[in-house]
Each structure stands twice: as structure tokens, then as C-alpha cells.
Amino acid sequence: MVPALEMSMFIRFKLMVISLLLALAPAWSANAADTGYRAPETVEGARTVSAEEVKALHDEGVVIVDVRNPRLHARRHIPGAIHLDLKTAFNESALAAVADKQAPVVLYCSGIKCSRSSRASKMAVEWGYEEVLYFRGGIVDWRNAGYPVAEGATPGTK
């Protein structure tokens, strides 16, 4: 009879631990999802643009560069966006291969909780790009506006 009692206590203990973990999960995920960081509203030398402005520029054929990591780019991106991962592929020569220094270039990442597009915009300004368009809202604002997204890696990009 003792082993059955021990098993019953063990099962109750496991259920109590699982219940505790489930109760704490929303707090953990909320903290993980929002560190409090917000991308700067502006980048000196660049112009901050909205999803509506980016859509109009997209329709005009302006170069749009996604500086997120390959996994996020493959999940969803602005159709036709060139992928240059800020950490591994975004550099002066890579940007020069896809964008003219005198032409507008849109740089975006995951949105206001991501710093990549602000850092990329600052770099592009420092490299002499004259019309850097900082899309602070990124793919989040693009999707929230109801604009189409593409999936999978963009062929020929990094």
C-alpha cells in the first residue's frame, strides 16, 4: 500500500509543478517578447517613412532592403525586398551592388522593437547615401496595413 501512496503523492507533486509552470508562462513570455527597447524614431540624415509611404515606393520600384536574419526573412518579407542580413551581409559594397547612392533606398527590419534598420540607416548615411528611408515600423507595420508578404528566401540575396 505504501508504494501506491508514494505514487499518488508523486503524481500530485508533478501536477502541482506543471500548474505552477503554466501559471507563470504568460509572465515569462510577456517579458521575453518586450524588453522595453524601442527603435529610435529618427536617424540623423535619414527620413523615417510609414508603411503607406513604403507601399507607394515599392509600387514605384524603389530598392527595399531587409536587414533581418535569414530565418525571419524567409518566414515573410516585403515582396521583392533584397535581403542583406545586418550581421553577416550588410556592408558598403553589398549595398552599393543593389542601390545607387543618389537613389532612394528603404531599409527595414522587424519593427519598433528591432534596432537593425536604424543601425543600417545610420551606416548608409555614413557611406554617403543621399536618400536613406528608415522604415521604423518594418514588417510588422507592413503586415498590419494589410499589404502582401512573400515567403521563402529571396533568390540571389544574402
N, C-alpha and C positions, 0 to 999 in steps of 0.2 A: 504494500500500500504506500510506502514511503516514496518509491520511485515515481508513482503516478502523481503524488502530491508535489514532488520536486518538478516534474514535467509541467504541471499546471502552473506553478509559480514562474517557471522559466517562460512559458508562453505568455503569461500576463506581463512579465517584465519586457519581453520583446514587443508586445502590443503597446505598452506604455512608451517605450523608446521611439517606436515608429510614429505614434501620435504626437510626441514632442517634436520630432523632426518635421512632420507635416505642418504643425502649428508655426514653427519658426521659418519654414521655407519662403513664405511671402516676404518676410522682412529681409532675408538673405538675398533674394532675387531683386528686390527693390534697391537694396544697397549696391548690388553688383551692376545693375542697369544704370544707375545715376550716381556718379561720383561727385556731382556738383559742378564739374567742369563745363564751361560754355565757351565756344569758339569766339574770338573777338568779332565784334560787329563790323569792324572795318579793318582793312590792311592798307597801310600807307602806300600810296602810289597805285593802288588797285581800286576798282569800283565794285562795290557789293551789288549783286543782282538777285532778283527774285526768280521764282520758278516760272512765272509768266514771261519775264524777260528772256530767260534761258530758252524757253519753248520757241519764242519768236526767233532768237538767234539760231537755234537748232534748225528751224524751218528754212533759214537763210543759208545754211551750210557752214556756219561758223565752227571752227575747231573746238571740240569739247573734250577735256582730258579728265579721266577718272584716276585719282591718285590713291585709291584704296588698295587693300591687299588683294591678291588673285582670287581668294575664296569668296570675298564679298563681291568682287566684280563679276565673277562667274554666276553668282546667285541672281543678281539683277543689276542692270546698268542702263543708262540712257542709251537708246539705240544709236549706233554709230560712234559712240564715245571711244576715244583712244585710251587704252589702259597703260598707264605708266606708274607703277607702284612707287610711292614716295620713298620707301625704304630701300628698294632694290633697283629701280629703273629710271626714276625721275632725276635727270641731270641736265645740264645745259645743252649738251649735244643731242640727247634724246628729244628734248623739247624742240630744238632747232630743226630736227628731222621731220616734225609734224606741224609746226606753227611758225609763221613769219613773225619777226619782231615788230613789224609795223601793223600787223593784222590783229583783230581781237582774238583772244583765247580765253575760254571758260575753264576754270579749274574747280572740281568738286570732289567731295568725299561723302561721308555718311550723314552729315548734318551738323547741327549746332553742338552736339556732344563729341565731335571729332575735330582734331586740330590739323589734320593733314592738308586740307585745302587752304587754310590760312598760311601754313608754313610754305606750301608750294607757291602760293601767290606772292608771298614775300620774296622767295627765291627768284621767281620770274621777273619781278620788278627789278631786283638787283642785277639780273642778267641783261637788262635793257629792253625788256618787252614793254611796248608803249601802251597797249590796251589790255591789261590784265583784268579779267572779270571774275571776281571772287563769288562763287555760288555757295554762300554760307549754309543755306538750308539743305543743300545736297540732295541725295537720292530720296531722303525722307520727304522733303517738300515737293519734289518732283512727283512722287507717288501720291502724296496727299492731294495734289492738284488734279489727279486723275489722268496724268499723261502716261503713254505706253512705256513699258520697260522691256528690255531684251534680256535673255538668259544665256548662259554659257560664255566661254571666253571669247573675246573679240579676236579674230584671226589676225596674226601679224603684229600683235601688241605685246607689251611686256608687263 
